[in-house]
Amino acid sequence: MLLIALSTAGLLLAFSAFAAFGLPWLVMGGRAFEEFPQRRDQHVMAGMLATAALCLACMPLLGSALTAASPQLQLFAETVLAVPERFWS
């Protein structure tokens, strides 16, 4: 289940990066990013996409840390991350 969620999130992240930066470059060429140093909205979009990519890359590590911790976190992993109960036995 986690693999499907991560794959879907990666696909959506790649599509959003293409829609935000790739599509304008395809339509307008190099001049699409001439004003990039002055535009704060593009800085925010790039920062959010980079943050989402880092979070997506760290998710498998965080998921395994959640399953190895205390019983309260095991309950969290069972409910939120959809780790089956048979995993613990």
C-alpha positions as CSV (number, residue, x, y, z in Angstrom):
1,M,0.0,0.0,0.0
2,L,2.8,2.4,0.9
3,L,4.5,1.6,-2.4
4,I,1.3,2.5,-4.3
5,A,0.9,5.8,-2.3
6,L,4.6,6.7,-2.9
7,S,4.4,5.9,-6.6
8,T,1.2,8.0,-7.0
9,A,2.7,10.9,-5.0
10,G,5.9,10.8,-7.2
11,L,3.8,10.8,-10.4
12,L,1.7,13.8,-9.2
13,L,4.9,15.6,-8.0
14,A,6.5,15.1,-11.4
15,F,3.3,16.3,-13.2
16,S,3.1,19.4,-11.0
17,A,6.8,20.3,-11.6
18,F,6.2,19.9,-15.4
19,A,3.1,22.0,-15.2
20,A,4.8,24.8,-13.2
21,F,8.1,24.9,-15.0
22,G,8.3,22.5,-18.0
23,L,5.2,23.7,-19.8
24,P,6.1,27.4,-19.9
25,W,9.6,26.5,-21.1
26,L,8.1,24.3,-23.9
27,V,5.8,27.2,-25.0
28,M,8.1,30.2,-24.6
29,G,11.6,28.7,-24.6
30,G,14.4,30.1,-22.5
31,R,12.8,33.5,-22.1
32,A,10.1,32.0,-19.9
33,F,12.5,32.1,-17.0
34,E,14.2,35.5,-17.7
35,E,12.3,37.1,-14.8
36,F,12.8,34.1,-12.4
37,P,15.3,36.0,-10.1
38,Q,12.7,38.8,-9.5
39,R,9.5,36.7,-9.2
40,R,8.7,35.5,-5.7
41,D,5.8,33.3,-6.7
42,Q,8.1,31.1,-8.8
43,H,10.6,30.9,-5.9
44,V,7.8,29.7,-3.7
45,M,6.6,27.1,-6.2
46,A,10.2,25.8,-6.7
47,G,10.7,25.7,-2.9
48,M,7.5,23.8,-2.3
49,L,8.2,21.3,-5.0
50,A,11.7,20.7,-3.6
51,T,10.3,20.3,-0.1
52,A,7.7,17.8,-1.4
53,A,10.3,15.9,-3.2
54,L,12.5,15.7,-0.1
55,C,9.5,14.6,2.0
56,L,8.7,12.0,-0.6
57,A,12.2,10.7,-0.5
58,C,12.3,10.5,3.3
59,M,8.9,8.8,3.6
60,P,10.1,5.1,3.4
61,L,12.6,5.9,6.2
62,L,10.0,7.5,8.4
63,G,7.6,4.7,7.7
64,S,10.0,2.1,8.9
65,A,10.9,4.2,12.0
66,L,7.2,4.4,12.9
67,T,6.8,0.6,12.8
68,A,9.8,0.0,15.0
69,A,8.8,2.3,17.8
70,S,6.4,2.0,20.8
71,P,2.9,0.5,20.6
72,Q,1.3,3.9,20.3
73,L,3.3,4.5,17.1
74,Q,2.4,1.0,15.9
75,L,-1.2,1.9,16.2
76,F,-0.5,5.1,14.2
77,A,1.2,3.1,11.5
78,E,-1.7,0.6,11.3
79,T,-4.3,3.3,10.9
80,V,-2.5,6.0,8.9
81,L,0.0,4.1,6.9
82,A,-2.2,1.1,6.4
83,V,0.3,-1.4,7.8
84,P,-1.6,-4.7,8.2
85,E,-1.9,-6.2,11.7
86,R,-0.2,-9.5,10.6
87,F,3.0,-7.5,10.1
88,W,3.5,-7.3,13.9
89,S,3.2,-11.0,14.5
